[in-house]
Amino acid sequence: MNKKNLSERDICTRYVTPALSAAGWDVHTQVSEEAHLSEQHRILARGDELMALCDRLQIDLAAARAHLADTLVQAALEAA
């Protein structure tokens, strides 16, 4: 097998990870792998979606608080 034809991921899987394991590393807890570029794009897109959702929730929460405050003031005025 020609190692020059292997991807970085293939080299890690075939050589690096087994060597770390043989050296006593727990590859499940002490080693983390980077996501592929396409996976990184998907993760970033999902992060952007979640941040947009957080922004919308903050706006909705502020509006709900303002509405609640108005309702409470109106109820207090009517009770007085």
C-alpha positions in Angstrom: 0.0 0.0 0.0 1.3 3.4 -1.0 0.9 5.8 2.0 1.1 8.7 -0.3 -2.4 7.8 -1.6 -3.9 7.7 1.8 -5.9 10.7 3.2 -5.0 12.2 6.5 -8.0 10.5 8.1 -6.8 7.1 6.7 -3.3 7.6 8.1 -4.7 8.5 11.5 -7.1 5.5 11.5 -4.5 3.0 10.2 -1.3 4.2 12.0 -1.7 7.0 14.6 -4.7 5.7 16.5 -3.4 2.2 16.9 0.0 3.6 18.0 -1.6 5.8 20.6 -3.6 2.8 21.9 -0.5 0.6 22.0 1.2 3.3 24.0 -1.5 3.1 26.7 -3.7 6.0 25.6 -7.5 5.6 26.0 -8.5 6.6 22.5 -12.1 7.0 23.5 -11.4 9.6 26.3 -8.0 11.1 25.5 -8.2 11.5 21.7 -10.6 13.6 19.7 -10.9 13.7 16.0 -11.6 16.7 13.9 -14.7 16.6 11.7 -14.4 16.4 8.0 -14.6 19.7 6.1 -18.1 19.0 4.9 -19.1 18.0 8.4 -17.6 21.3 9.7 -19.7 23.3 7.3 -22.9 21.4 8.4 -22.0 22.1 12.1 -21.4 25.8 11.4 -24.6 26.1 9.5 -26.5 24.4 12.4 -24.7 26.8 14.9 -25.9 29.8 12.8 -29.4 28.4 12.8 -29.3 28.0 16.6 -27.9 31.5 17.1 -30.7 33.0 15.0 -33.2 31.0 17.1 -31.7 32.4 20.3 -32.0 35.9 18.8 -35.7 35.4 18.0 -36.3 33.9 21.5 -34.7 36.9 23.2 -36.9 39.3 21.2 -40.0 37.2 22.0 -39.1 37.1 25.6 -38.7 40.8 25.8 -42.0 41.3 24.1 -43.7 38.8 26.5 -42.2 40.6 29.5 -43.4 44.0 28.2 -46.9 42.6 27.6 -47.0 41.0 31.1 -45.9 44.3 32.7 -48.6 46.2 30.8 -51.2 43.6 31.8 -50.2 43.7 35.5 -50.3 47.5 35.6 -53.7 47.5 33.9 -55.0 44.9 36.3 -53.7 46.9 39.3 -55.3 50.1 38.0 -58.6 48.3 37.5 -58.5 46.9 41.0 -57.8 50.2 42.6 
